Amino acid sequence: MRYKLFVGPKVRALRARNGWRLEACARRLGISVSYLSQIEANQRPVTDRVLMGLIETFGVPAETFEADNDQRLIADLREAVADSGSAEAPIPLSELKQVALQSPGLARRFLDLHRANHRLGERLKLTEEAVSLDEAMSASSLLPYEEVRDFFHFKDNYIDVLDRAAEDLAQEIGLDGPASADMLLEMYLRERLGVRVRYAPLGDTMRRYDPATHELWLNSAQPAATRAFQMAYHVAVANLSDIIESELGQARFKSPEAVDVCRVGLGNYGAGALMTPYRRFAAAAREQRHDVEQLAAHFGASLEQVCHRLSTLQRPGQRGVPFYFVRLDYAGNITKRHSATRFRFARFGGACPLWNVHDAVASPDRFLVQVASMPDGDRYLCVARAVVKRSESYLAPDRRYVLGFGCEIAHAHELVYSEGLDLKGPAAPIGVSCRICERDDCAQRAFPPVDRRLSVPKHERRTVPFTLGT
């Protein structure tokens, strides 16, 4: 399905940034002034020809005008408005779309205010429930992570300049060939950076660098893929720090803690792009039909590293299958979330209990596959796998996670996990979370959506003890 593309505020902002009048800009684009005026007012969508003209005239990447960013903004607005819990009539989706398309800056400012309000509410709850001030304030350390998640979210989890630089560096090191990644990385660290790699049991520490002795200590108890990734991180940060700092400067984070968190996140991104160079990884993913186990063996990476990398294949002109990727702990808390699709994750509250990531907890070391349908009718192939990261000590608990990834059903045939499935048959009806789910007939509903009225029948009791109004 092809959506009409409205890009008015983006065109208006780019024109203002270049200091062009309406007439001069229309002349450069080869269109009439009235047509450009209608485009900027979002009264007319752009054609493919005009879209190419906009990209060339303003010298911006194609993803600047992608509709998916608008869809994400609309979805975030809808969830934020629903989460407000107002007793007034719900705001129609058409009105939210108009705000997102006509005034995206105002919409994002509203989301910032909503998040701030939500955080204040959470702090108040913590203050009331915690037995000491130290316990209450400890949760505030999570806030920078939310800010960084939003940074990667609106970047489509793809950092072009960092990805390309890491790919060039991988070629220089030799990581674009069949040789062992850990051997090449250790050799590069020793011969080019003067860093000697040491191995020892380090408890819960995966990597420790001593700048005085130029020694990089790695936890010998960790899997080979984890040790290779930690070496790649050190190499990426040592070589690509200027690019990382430039991205941090452009992000304009609100707190120094968020800058520190994102610096690590960008370092991890560079390490992943170094170990799995874009073009080589994308080609292997297509050839192996996105079989994450084969890809992990091929690149000496972990399943989590491969799943994460699949969600970043968004290079203009060389895009891979758009994936979502999520990591949850066994309590259902989402600890990582990235999406190049329209698949939405709950920002607040639990995820849909009908989503197969929850079933994976009871089926460790198995891939669970599900054809799922969201309330808007979009269908997805959802894959889930529980993984255990061993502590290597009887006295220390293992870390247990669930990895979830998937794509829209239109791309499902490109995944090995679609074998034997009826992709056009019945689909599991899932949603984002109960608080904003539109479904009227879900027997697993935990509580009513906050933007719908409910009624409780006096003389009837069903699985869900209430019915939803409009």
Helices and strands as residue ranges (DSSP letters): H 8-18, H 22-29, H 33-40, H 48-58, G 62-65, H 67-83, H 93-102, H 104-129, H 133-138, G 139-142, H 143-154, H 160-173, H 181-191, E 196-200, E 207-210, E 215-219, H 224-251, H 256-275, H 278-287, H 292-299, H 303-310, E 324-329, E 334-339, G 359-362, E 367-373, E 379-389, E 399-408, G 409-414, G 416-418, E 428-429, E 454-455, E 467-468
